[in-house]
């Protein structure tokens, strides 16, 4: 559609299509519009289509026409107002004269001082390029403030100069139907009521809803008595191609449920019959849009039908996976760090301490399973509601840095002040002292250049520590810049080299090896919408950050208790942190490689256990994907503790394994569903490229008598088919081709192969 009328709903501008000249003229020539001031006149849009919810703001979908605003004030003419009016009329005559070349569809005088022109869009040009093209053709400038596709035009009565009915067309058949049927509604009941056997199917209901959206309409507003043109609404939906997706009887059943008022009119039945019988709308090929609607409706219908069984199967697969328990014995330093706070927050605070601890061991390294040398940096995101206790992580941070990193920064700022005073005294000296750049270890900025300068001044292997008590501090500086900060933080976690060419004292112009640790806190909404939004999740911070969930407890209005440690225990805690920091400082700009065979062995065992669970169907694809960096979390947690105590201990290894397991468990709970949807979408794209002639059933002949989900996926991928098999297995179990004999294990029926087979060797019989 190319004409949309704008109306307000719940404080938002919404749009609905105007489908014929009669409705359009009724809107603009109404008595209310004739008396209205400009700000209260009917508003029209000619350049865009509404969003899926029918709203105007933020629309990115262009319509087939372009609306152009031309301002011609009387003061523009040096010869006086009368001459300006003559010039406007001359311009109108010129536009009408070249209407074919312009592709003119609508021309009207504006409410005050100009013209509104609507012309056919040149699809190869952008919105602004279309406006410039028309401006050059007409020899008159367009309003630069009205160049967006969402721009609305206040429509006065009695100002219309030219209107072409083509502007109302959706498809050719729509105009034909309108001419033969008209839009008068007769309120006589349907000749024969629908019988119960004609109840709509899940597919037909879904297909109708999707066609409503495709027609630019909103389901809840199509059948309101006396408020909208029922005939035009249904005609728009039918014109999308709905009759090609179902029989006339099915459509009548759908309409009787979806349009309860209009379905009781003779006009409704007559309109549907015209589409099926006279115009054979159910014949011929489907358009690309209609094929997509057909596929999506089938998928939604299957999902509604199978949701219950799928949820049950998933619940069975997930049995036995509970949150990992914290070991009874953990390293003494970790115990002292969290024992000063309410025991409810013990696990959350242990994770919160990791990035702060890693910043005290910035020059230590260890070799990971894949042979790559990694540093200790960690990112932890504390997620909890307002008043949940997440602020305790900030208090812990302050406890840990007060005598080390914070003291270092205070000393550096004193040097800056002394240097500034000296430079002021010798401002006119021949040899003025150079400006001192502080070697700060803490950052509270989201300025990319500032972070880079700090990192450069730290030297070759220094680490920055960032702490934000609210995630808004990290992402709130500027939305446009946040993607840059996101990239910078990823480089900081991976220890990548950042190259910059800024040429000023306030920025860096060198190669910098990024090394950053980060502790942030925020509410669930702020964290998921800003830190872990869809733009940042794939390959971004999501898999580099450990989520630390604040435990949900009964709301209490008293602040959580603190200061449980004795003075001797506080001194012991502080001395251990200072000792680790001094060991780090002693290395200067060099690094020390630690030997961590026990931690690496524990990481390898954990991955082996995950692989076993995955082969038995106990892990989804998303849960497998989210395990990728959890082994690194374990080794990174071990580095500062091994550096402090001089060697690995059982307490260190057990604690670090818990860190990885807890990170994986939390990531799966928070991100698992989103990642699974991304994987399913990727598999659908892949399936579109695969050979659709290959069917799944012959592959069962190649499978052993008893097989796992993992084995079936592997052979399907090898044969060029989608690895998404859960619905397939469910269907084959229903029709008797397979029998489920254990979690993630299936046996073929006698008709498809051996009926009495042993379990395959790589599946544990205890799981069956």
Secondary structure, DSSP 8 states (H G I E B T S, - for coil): ---EEEEEETTEEEEEE--SHHHHHHHHTSHHHHH--GGGSEEEE-SB---TTSB-TT---B-SEEEEEEE--GGG-TT-HHHHHHHHHHHHHHHHHTHHHHTEEEEEE-SSSEEEEEEE--TTS-HHHHHHHHHHHHTS---GGG-STT--EEE-TT-EEEE-GGGG-SSHHHHHHHHHH-S-------SS---GGG---HHHHHHHHHHHHHTT--GGGSS-TTTS-HHHHHHHHHHHTGGGGS-HHHHHHHHHHH-TTGGGSHHHHHHHHIIIIIS-TTSS---HHHHHHHHHHHHHHHHHHHHHHHHHHHHHHTTT-------S---HHHHHHHTTB-GGGHHHHHHHHHHHHHHTTTTEEEE-TTS-EE----EEEEE--TTSSTTHHHHHHHHHHTTTHHHHHHHHHHHHHHHHHHHHHTTTSSS----------EE----HHHHHHHHHHH-SS--EEEEESSTHHHH-S-HHHHHHHHHHHHHHHHT-EEE----STTS--SEEE--EEEEEEE-HHHIIIIIT-HHHHTTTSGGGEEEEE-------SS---B--S-HHHHHHHHHHHHHHHHHHHHTTT--EEE--HHHHHHHHHHHHHHHHHHHTT-S-HHHHHTTTTHHHHHHHHHHHHHHHHSS--HHHHHHHHHHHHHHHHHHHHHHHHHHHHHHHHHHHHHHHHS-TT--SHHHHTTS-SEEEHHHHHHHHHHTT--S--HHHHHHHHHTTSEEEEETTEEEE-GGGS-SS----TTS-GGG-
